């Protein structure tokens, strides 16, 4: 049976210099793969006048100079590049160390209790999943992750914290996240901290993760965490960069 072609995206104006290419209305991996594929296609086939592209869960914002390229010409170029295919090539795969619980993850015990799990079981479930970076947003380097196992989906807190520790690893709803090395407000549940700096303006590439990347978390001891944190403060990445990893799609 032939798979029906994917529907064309909606094109929505965002002022005089922005075009939103919307592929769907839900948080869905297939939709996000099309977003990432178009973003990569625009990078590989640059268009004069395009200033920046910003991928999100389900759409791609294309910022352009209307004096260099007209809206209709840009739209035609975008539609020609969108083949209804996903980012089959994949991105980078990361193994991210995490120190779970205690002062590093103050909500670990409460979340485990909520789901009738021991903290060890919760850590095993959380660290055993393969996550996809859907988008970077909210704060520099804040990585929104899909792939949180359904067994630990957890509604967001009713009392958001005005500040959370830098480099927190958290969950909220059916999503997971890695925070940048900044204190940020959050209503998500804090399971641990990573020594990894997802954002560092001193690096040649300030953002470590990119939409379309995949990652797994690796629990580490306190001594490992402290050693890696010291190394990260001296500019080391400390996350392991591996060959792209995938799981069978539904």
C-alpha positions as semicolon CSV with decimal commas, in nm:
position;residue;x (nm);y (nm);z (nm)
1;X;0,000;0,000;0,000
2;X;0,141;0,338;-0,101
3;X;0,171;0,599;0,173
4;X;-0,038;0,906;0,088
5;X;0,166;1,222;0,030
6;X;0,208;1,453;0,325
7;X;-0,014;1,762;0,311
8;X;0,157;2,086;0,215
9;X;0,244;2,324;0,498
10;X;0,047;2,635;0,583
11;X;0,228;2,962;0,522
12;X;0,148;3,234;0,776
13;X;0,278;3,589;0,771
14;X;0,472;3,713;1,074
15;X;0,501;4,083;1,001
16;X;0,672;4,215;0,691
17;X;0,987;4,010;0,737
18;X;0,872;3,676;0,871
19;X;0,705;3,369;0,728
20;X;0,584;3,082;0,947
21;X;0,584;2,743;0,775
22;X;0,340;2,534;0,979
23;X;0,335;2,157;0,934
24;X;0,073;2,056;1,191
25;X;-0,115;2,149;1,505
26;X;0,014;1,880;1,742
27;X;0,341;1,793;1,911
28;X;0,434;1,499;1,690
29;X;0,769;1,349;1,593
30;X;0,679;1,313;1,225
31;X;0,578;1,678;1,210
32;X;0,898;1,785;1,383
33;X;1,105;1,578;1,144
34;X;0,958;1,776;0,853
35;X;1,039;2,101;1,032
36;X;1,402;1,995;1,078
37;X;1,426;1,866;0,720
38;X;1,313;2,200;0,577
39;X;1,547;2,389;0,809
40;X;1,838;2,178;0,685
41;X;1,730;2,220;0,323
42;X;1,729;2,598;0,359
43;X;2,075;2,577;0,515
44;X;2,207;2,360;0,232
45;X;2,035;2,571;-0,038
46;X;2,059;2,925;0,097
47;X;1,826;3,191;-0,035
48;X;1,939;3,549;-0,077
49;X;1,751;3,765;0,169
50;X;1,686;3,495;0,430
51;X;1,834;3,617;0,758
52;X;1,755;3,340;1,001
53;X;1,544;3,028;1,052
54;X;1,398;2,925;1,386
55;X;1,267;2,565;1,411
56;X;0,995;2,486;1,667
57;X;0,792;2,176;1,753
58;X;0,562;2,206;1,453
59;X;0,668;2,504;1,244
60;X;0,966;2,688;1,101
61;X;0,994;3,065;1,129
62;X;1,182;3,210;0,832
63;X;1,303;3,566;0,887
64;X;1,387;3,753;0,568
65;X;1,468;4,094;0,424
66;X;1,164;4,198;0,220
67;X;1,385;4,438;0,019
68;X;1,600;4,145;-0,095
69;X;1,331;3,886;-0,163
70;X;0,955;3,914;-0,190
71;X;0,720;3,711;0,024
72;X;0,570;3,522;-0,272
73;X;0,910;3,434;-0,420
74;X;1,026;3,305;-0,082
75;X;0,708;3,102;-0,043
76;X;0,761;2,937;-0,381
77;X;1,119;2,850;-0,289
78;X;1,011;2,701;0,044
79;X;0,738;2,490;-0,113
80;X;0,984;2,361;-0,372
81;X;1,224;2,252;-0,097
82;X;0,956;2,078;0,111
83;X;0,919;1,727;-0,026
84;X;0,701;1,601;0,257
85;X;0,995;1,397;0,385
86;X;1,150;1,382;0,728
87;X;1,508;1,432;0,842
88;X;1,609;1,073;0,775
89;X;1,977;1,163;0,800
90;X;1,931;1,242;1,169
91;X;2,141;1,465;1,387
92;X;2,405;1,417;1,653
93;X;2,348;1,164;1,930
94;X;2,454;1,263;2,281
95;X;2,506;1,079;2,607
96;X;2,442;1,330;2,883
97;X;2,562;1,264;3,241
98;X;2,313;1,342;3,519
99;X;2,339;1,350;3,897
100;X;1,991;1,250;4,009
101;X;1,813;1,339;4,332
102;X;1,913;1,510;4,654
103;X;2,012;1,873;4,620
104;X;2,062;1,816;4,247
105;X;1,707;1,691;4,184
106;X;1,475;1,807;4,460
107;X;1,158;1,665;4,302
108;X;1,286;1,314;4,234
109;X;1,135;1,151;4,541
110;X;0,798;1,326;4,504
111;X;0,766;1,225;4,139
112;X;0,864;0,866;4,218
113;X;0,603;0,851;4,494
114;X;0,338;0,999;4,265
115;X;0,388;0,711;4,020
116;X;0,429;0,438;4,282
117;X;0,795;0,390;4,197
118;X;1,117;0,380;4,392
119;X;1,366;0,651;4,308
120;X;1,588;0,385;4,151
121;X;1,302;0,273;3,925
122;X;1,226;0,631;3,823
123;X;1,591;0,694;3,738
124;X;1,605;0,372;3,535
125;X;1,295;0,468;3,335
126;X;1,406;0,826;3,277
127;X;1,763;0,739;3,182
128;X;1,659;0,438;2,974
129;X;1,465;0,639;2,716
130;X;1,583;0,781;2,386
131;X;1,497;1,150;2,361
132;X;1,466;1,377;2,060
133;X;1,553;1,745;2,070
134;X;1,241;1,908;1,931
135;X;1,346;2,270;1,970
136;X;1,568;2,516;2,152
137;X;1,384;2,803;2,316
138;X;1,261;2,995;2,620
139;X;1,620;3,057;2,736
140;X;1,954;3,022;2,551
141;X;2,024;2,652;2,511
142;X;1,705;2,531;2,681
143;X;1,639;2,199;2,506
144;X;1,281;2,072;2,480
145;X;1,284;1,693;2,452
146;X;1,030;1,444;2,328
147;X;1,041;1,076;2,417
148;X;0,956;1,083;2,788
149;X;0,811;0,738;2,871
150;X;0,436;0,748;2,932
151;X;0,482;0,575;3,268
152;X;0,634;0,894;3,409
153;X;0,429;1,165;3,236
154;X;0,373;1,419;3,513
155;X;0,159;1,731;3,510
156;X;0,349;2,050;3,565
157;X;0,371;2,202;3,910
158;X;0,081;2,418;4,028
159;X;0,334;2,651;4,195
160;X;0,608;2,736;3,943
161;X;0,944;2,833;4,089
162;X;1,074;3,181;4,000
163;X;1,426;3,034;3,991
164;X;1,557;2,684;3,929
165;X;1,920;2,566;3,941
166;X;2,133;2,595;3,628
167;X;2,173;2,282;3,410
168;X;1,863;2,119;3,558
169;X;1,721;1,804;3,401
170;X;1,344;1,819;3,438
171;X;1,010;1,681;3,320
172;X;0,672;1,843;3,264
173;X;0,367;1,681;3,108
174;X;0,496;1,445;2,842
175;X;0,815;1,640;2,783
176;X;1,163;1,643;2,929
177;X;1,417;1,923;2,922
178;X;1,777;2,023;2,979
179;X;1,826;2,375;3,115
180;X;2,118;2,602;3,023
181;X;2,377;2,709;3,281
182;X;2,141;2,982;3,398
183;X;1,881;3,016;3,671
184;X;1,544;3,016;3,497
185;X;1,182;3,012;3,617
186;X;1,007;2,678;3,571
187;X;0,698;2,481;3,662
188;X;0,865;2,154;3,567
189;X;0,980;1,884;3,809
190;X;1,354;1,876;3,880
191;X;1,499;1,524;3,867
192;X;1,868;1,604;3,851
193;X;2,146;1,824;3,721
194;X;2,396;1,776;3,445
195;X;2,747;1,924;3,437
196;X;2,697;1,980;3,063
197;X;2,667;2,338;2,945
198;X;2,407;2,338;2,670
199;X;2,494;2,701;2,606
200;X;2,832;2,869;2,628
201;X;2,889;3,201;2,447
202;X;3,266;3,141;2,465
203;X;3,243;2,838;2,236
204;X;3,270;2,862;1,859
205;X;2,928;2,697;1,849
206;X;2,750;2,839;2,157
207;X;2,458;2,595;2,142
208;X;2,550;2,233;2,206
209;X;2,222;2,065;2,109
210;X;2,023;2,123;1,792
211;X;1,672;2,027;1,679
212;X;1,683;1,674;1,539
213;X;1,957;1,557;1,776
214;X;1,892;1,261;2,003
215;X;2,021;1,193;2,350
216;X;2,022;0,954;2,640
217;X;2,089;1,038;3,004
218;X;2,356;0,855;3,204
219;X;2,336;0,852;3,585
220;X;2,666;0,945;3,750
221;X;2,800;0,943;4,104
222;X;2,857;1,262;4,300
223;X;3,234;1,240;4,252
224;X;3,192;1,192;3,875
225;X;2,955;1,484;3,862
226;X;3,192;1,712;4,053
227;X;3,486;1,615;3,830
228;X;3,285;1,676;3,513
229;X;3,151;2,006;3,645
230;X;3,506;2,127;3,705
231;X;3,607;2,015;3,355
232;X;3,304;2,189;3,202
233;X;3,396;2,512;3,379
234;X;3,729;2,495;3,194
235;X;3,557;2,459;2,857
236;X;3,525;2,083;2,812
237;X;3,200;1,956;2,658
238;X;3,181;1,649;2,895
239;X;2,877;1,513;2,707
240;X;2,968;1,224;2,479
241;X;2,909;1,281;2,109
242;X;2,820;0,948;1,945
243;X;2,694;0,819;1,613
244;X;2,329;0,902;1,550
245;X;2,093;0,666;1,728
246;X;1,733;0,591;1,638
247;X;1,453;0,365;1,749
248;X;1,189;0,202;1,526
249;X;0,916;0,447;1,447
250;X;0,548;0,359;1,511
